[in-house]
Amino acid sequence: MGLFTGSDLAVNGPGSRQADALSWALFALSLAALVVRRRRPVPVACVTGAACAGWALYGHIGEPLNLPVIVALYTVAVLGDRRRTLWTGVTAAVVSGAVALIAGRDVANPQGLPVLEMIWPLVPLLLGEAVRTRRELLAEYAARAERAEGNGSGRPPAGSARSGCGSPGRSTTSSPTRCPR
């Protein structure tokens, strides 16, 4: 993460501010915050988001500067719940749009359209939400399989069969309708 973000910070394009002590301090702060992102995902997202906003407001241009906050937002969604992801997304989108409005006024610092800048924080949150939901679904499938194996020969527990289905003396192969599983 530091390699891509640091190289983007060090290489200055035309119209971009030269990296100075404040720029490198924000860089160090955002990378240091990522170390504890699994224990404190929301505060880390706030710190990395503030560093990213600081770079934009200070005059730095570059998409790799967003990488620390992208990782932090992804972590918020993967380790949290849907409500926290939603509120984090709303907050990140509003802050990103406000930063684009403020920093985008300067001709030497062309930020993207505020609406587009409001969308990019939602991408890592949606990806993290999809990964977390898939993990929960797989855990539920594993729990079901464990419960099914735990009751004996793999047959459903007694009393769970529907009346008439699978009862002795009745053939299910000659019947056009099958019992639901």
One Martini backbone bead per residue (centre of mass of N, CA, C, O) as a GRO file, in nm:
protein
  181
    1MET     BB    1   0.060   0.062  -0.022
    2GLY     BB    2   0.304   0.256   0.017
    3LEU     BB    3   0.421   0.238  -0.266
    4PHE     BB    4   0.187   0.369  -0.428
    5THR     BB    5   0.133   0.620  -0.257
    6GLY     BB    6   0.427   0.731  -0.240
    7SER     BB    7   0.479   0.755  -0.548
    8ASP     BB    8   0.246   0.957  -0.596
    9LEU     BB    9   0.351   1.174  -0.399
   10ALA     BB   10   0.641   1.215  -0.529
   11VAL     BB   11   0.495   1.246  -0.797
   12ASN     BB   12   0.458   1.542  -0.988
   13GLY     BB   13   0.235   1.699  -1.154
   14PRO     BB   14   0.088   1.920  -1.325
   15GLY     BB   15  -0.060   2.126  -1.077
   16SER     BB   16   0.091   2.003  -0.840
   17ARG     BB   17   0.195   1.960  -0.538
   18GLN     BB   18   0.456   1.945  -0.347
   19ALA     BB   19   0.614   1.745  -0.143
   20ASP     BB   20   0.603   1.759   0.208
   21ALA     BB   21   0.584   1.727   0.540
   22LEU     BB   22   0.273   1.707   0.549
   23SER     BB   23   0.237   1.488   0.337
   24TRP     BB   24   0.415   1.270   0.488
   25ALA     BB   25   0.248   1.271   0.749
   26LEU     BB   26  -0.015   1.168   0.622
   27PHE     BB   27   0.106   0.912   0.516
   28ALA     BB   28   0.200   0.790   0.789
   29LEU     BB   29  -0.077   0.798   0.928
   30SER     BB   30  -0.234   0.612   0.729
   31LEU     BB   31  -0.046   0.363   0.760
   32ALA     BB   32  -0.063   0.334   1.069
   33ALA     BB   33  -0.371   0.288   1.079
   34LEU     BB   34  -0.380   0.014   0.912
   35VAL     BB   35  -0.268  -0.175   1.135
   36VAL     BB   36  -0.565  -0.139   1.312
   37ARG     BB   37  -0.823  -0.210   1.126
   38ARG     BB   38  -0.943  -0.475   1.269
   39ARG     BB   39  -1.005  -0.336   1.553
   40ARG     BB   40  -1.055  -0.019   1.415
   41PRO     BB   41  -1.227   0.062   1.142
   42VAL     BB   42  -1.360   0.343   1.177
   43PRO     BB   43  -1.120   0.519   1.276
   44VAL     BB   44  -0.945   0.448   1.029
   45ALA     BB   45  -1.134   0.572   0.820
   46CYS     BB   46  -1.112   0.858   0.935
   47VAL     BB   47  -0.805   0.898   0.909
   48THR     BB   48  -0.774   0.828   0.605
   49GLY     BB   49  -0.986   1.034   0.510
   50ALA     BB   50  -0.841   1.285   0.621
   51ALA     BB   51  -0.583   1.248   0.455
   52CYS     BB   52  -0.718   1.255   0.178
   53ALA     BB   53  -0.847   1.534   0.215
   54GLY     BB   54  -0.584   1.683   0.274
   55TRP     BB   55  -0.456   1.638  -0.002
   56ALA     BB   56  -0.677   1.772  -0.173
   57LEU     BB   57  -0.672   2.052  -0.019
   58TYR     BB   58  -0.349   2.088  -0.068
   59GLY     BB   59  -0.306   1.980  -0.399
   60HIS     BB   60  -0.329   1.683  -0.453
   61ILE     BB   61  -0.290   1.449  -0.725
   62GLY     BB   62  -0.437   1.119  -0.702
   63GLU     BB   63  -0.553   0.799  -0.680
   64PRO     BB   64  -0.347   0.642  -0.483
   65LEU     BB   65  -0.428   0.820  -0.232
   66ASN     BB   66  -0.696   0.633  -0.178
   67LEU     BB   67  -0.605   0.348  -0.075
   68PRO     BB   68  -0.628   0.358   0.237
   69VAL     BB   69  -0.940   0.419   0.239
   70ILE     BB   70  -1.027   0.171   0.082
   71VAL     BB   71  -0.930  -0.039   0.287
   72ALA     BB   72  -1.093   0.071   0.528
   73LEU     BB   73  -1.378   0.043   0.404
   74TYR     BB   74  -1.368  -0.258   0.353
   75THR     BB   75  -1.328  -0.336   0.653
   76VAL     BB   76  -1.592  -0.225   0.759
   77ALA     BB   77  -1.773  -0.420   0.591
   78VAL     BB   78  -1.651  -0.701   0.666
   79LEU     BB   79  -1.659  -0.651   1.004
   80GLY     BB   80  -1.950  -0.570   0.998
   81ASP     BB   81  -2.251  -0.423   0.936
   82ARG     BB   82  -2.498  -0.289   0.749
   83ARG     BB   83  -2.543  -0.028   0.911
   84ARG     BB   84  -2.248   0.068   0.926
   85THR     BB   85  -2.205   0.075   0.622
   86LEU     BB   86  -2.418   0.284   0.557
   87TRP     BB   87  -2.311   0.520   0.737
   88THR     BB   88  -2.030   0.526   0.614
   89GLY     BB   89  -2.118   0.584   0.323
   90VAL     BB   90  -2.262   0.850   0.370
   91THR     BB   91  -2.026   1.001   0.497
   92ALA     BB   92  -1.815   0.959   0.270
   93ALA     BB   93  -1.979   1.090   0.042
   94VAL     BB   94  -2.014   1.372   0.165
   95VAL     BB   95  -1.716   1.437   0.211
   96SER     BB   96  -1.620   1.393  -0.080
   97GLY     BB   97  -1.806   1.609  -0.205
   98ALA     BB   98  -1.703   1.850  -0.039
   99VAL     BB   99  -1.408   1.834  -0.129
  100ALA     BB  100  -1.468   1.870  -0.432
  101LEU     BB  101  -1.592   2.151  -0.404
  102ILE     BB  102  -1.349   2.293  -0.274
  103ALA     BB  103  -1.104   2.184  -0.460
  104GLY     BB  104  -1.247   2.232  -0.754
  105ARG     BB  105  -1.219   2.553  -0.783
  106ASP     BB  106  -0.940   2.509  -0.857
  107VAL     BB  107  -0.762   2.507  -1.149
  108ALA     BB  108  -0.497   2.352  -1.033
  109ASN     BB  109  -0.737   2.151  -0.889
  110PRO     BB  110  -0.883   1.899  -1.057
  111GLN     BB  111  -1.159   1.768  -0.974
  112GLY     BB  112  -1.411   1.593  -0.972
  113LEU     BB  113  -1.714   1.544  -0.969
  114PRO     BB  114  -1.906   1.535  -0.695
  115VAL     BB  115  -2.073   1.285  -0.774
  116LEU     BB  116  -1.828   1.102  -0.837
  117GLU     BB  117  -1.690   1.143  -0.555
  118MET     BB  118  -1.935   1.000  -0.403
  119ILE     BB  119  -1.895   0.702  -0.525
  120TRP     BB  120  -1.610   0.573  -0.459
  121PRO     BB  121  -1.665   0.485  -0.150
  122LEU     BB  122  -1.884   0.259  -0.228
  123VAL     BB  123  -1.719   0.032  -0.356
  124PRO     BB  124  -1.571  -0.099  -0.108
  125LEU     BB  125  -1.833  -0.142   0.052
  126LEU     BB  126  -1.973  -0.336  -0.148
  127LEU     BB  127  -1.753  -0.547  -0.155
  128GLY     BB  128  -1.751  -0.607   0.152
  129GLU     BB  129  -2.048  -0.689   0.168
  130ALA     BB  130  -2.028  -0.934  -0.022
  131VAL     BB  131  -1.818  -1.091   0.142
  132ARG     BB  132  -1.971  -1.106   0.411
  133THR     BB  133  -2.228  -1.247   0.303
  134ARG     BB  134  -2.085  -1.498   0.198
  135ARG     BB  135  -1.969  -1.593   0.467
  136GLU     BB  136  -2.241  -1.626   0.611
  137LEU     BB  137  -2.359  -1.834   0.414
  138LEU     BB  138  -2.138  -2.052   0.450
  139ALA     BB  139  -2.181  -2.085   0.755
  140GLU     BB  140  -2.474  -2.182   0.734
  141TYR     BB  141  -2.419  -2.432   0.561
  142ALA     BB  142  -2.229  -2.568   0.765
  143ALA     BB  143  -2.435  -2.585   0.997
  144ARG     BB  144  -2.640  -2.760   0.850
  145ALA     BB  145  -2.452  -2.999   0.791
  146GLU     BB  146  -2.386  -3.057   1.089
  147ARG     BB  147  -2.678  -3.113   1.179
  148ALA     BB  148  -2.731  -3.348   0.979
  149GLU     BB  149  -2.492  -3.530   1.085
  150GLY     BB  150  -2.573  -3.532   1.403
  151ASN     BB  151  -2.858  -3.729   1.367
  152GLY     BB  152  -2.694  -3.961   1.197
  153SER     BB  153  -2.780  -4.094   0.874
  154GLY     BB  154  -2.911  -3.819   0.734
  155ARG     BB  155  -3.180  -3.811   0.834
  156PRO     BB  156  -3.447  -3.681   0.928
  157PRO     BB  157  -3.611  -3.604   1.177
  158ALA     BB  158  -3.852  -3.694   1.362
  159GLY     BB  159  -4.152  -3.552   1.227
  160SER     BB  160  -4.059  -3.406   0.940
  161ALA     BB  161  -4.236  -3.560   0.774
  162ARG     BB  162  -4.472  -3.586   0.556
  163SER     BB  163  -4.769  -3.685   0.492
  164GLY     BB  164  -4.717  -3.985   0.291
  165CYS     BB  165  -4.420  -3.943   0.275
  166GLY     BB  166  -4.236  -4.229   0.283
  167SER     BB  167  -4.427  -4.442   0.342
  168PRO     BB  168  -4.515  -4.740   0.394
  169GLY     BB  169  -4.637  -4.882   0.082
  170ARG     BB  170  -4.527  -4.634  -0.079
  171SER     BB  171  -4.462  -4.533  -0.401
  172THR     BB  172  -4.257  -4.279  -0.557
  173THR     BB  173  -4.212  -4.381  -0.862
  174SER     BB  174  -4.528  -4.400  -0.963
  175SER     BB  175  -4.554  -4.113  -0.892
  176PRO     BB  176  -4.581  -3.794  -1.033
  177THR     BB  177  -4.538  -3.700  -0.747
  178ARG     BB  178  -4.328  -3.539  -0.521
  179CYS     BB  179  -4.165  -3.501  -0.245
  180PRO     BB  180  -4.062  -3.265  -0.054
  181ARG     BB  181  -3.743  -3.144   0.084
   0.00000   0.00000   0.00000
